[in-house]
Amino acid sequence: MKKVILTLAVVFTTLASSAQFIAVSDVSQPSDSESWGVSNFTNSIGVGYEVNDKLTIGLRKNGDDYDVFGRFNVSGGIFVSAQSSTDEFDLDNVELSLGYSLQVWEKLYIEPSYSKDGEFKVGAAIRF
């Protein structure tokens, strides 16, 4: 049992030391009667693990629930993203979007995206 725990500790340490993590969020515009607040930036906050240069997987907040998201970097900052609920995984409910990651400052990125439902979003990402 000690060998298993030690092996798992080494594996997780190796993954964490060589990994890149990304924090993402979309900016949502407040309704007519509300003003801008922190919740406009944190309603869809999430964290992802960059498996390699092309693929990122992670969890993202969606209201009171969490969604699983995957992201494939195509080329030159262009990415394709898929997001689905953790409660009911159904291919009909997968939200697909196409976006662009624009580096603003060292590890800070602005990310406009357009979903298959016709929704335009602007988000931000920080890479660690």
Secondary structure as UniProt FT lines:
FT   HELIX           2..18
FT   STRAND          20..27
FT   TURN            32..33
FT   HELIX           39..42
FT   TURN            43..44
FT   STRAND          46..50
FT   STRAND          55..62
FT   TURN            63..64
FT   STRAND          65..75
FT   TURN            76..77
FT   STRAND          78..85
FT   HELIX           91..93
FT   STRAND          95..100
FT   STRAND          102..105
FT   TURN            106..107
FT   STRAND          108..115
FT   TURN            116..117
FT   STRAND          120..127
//
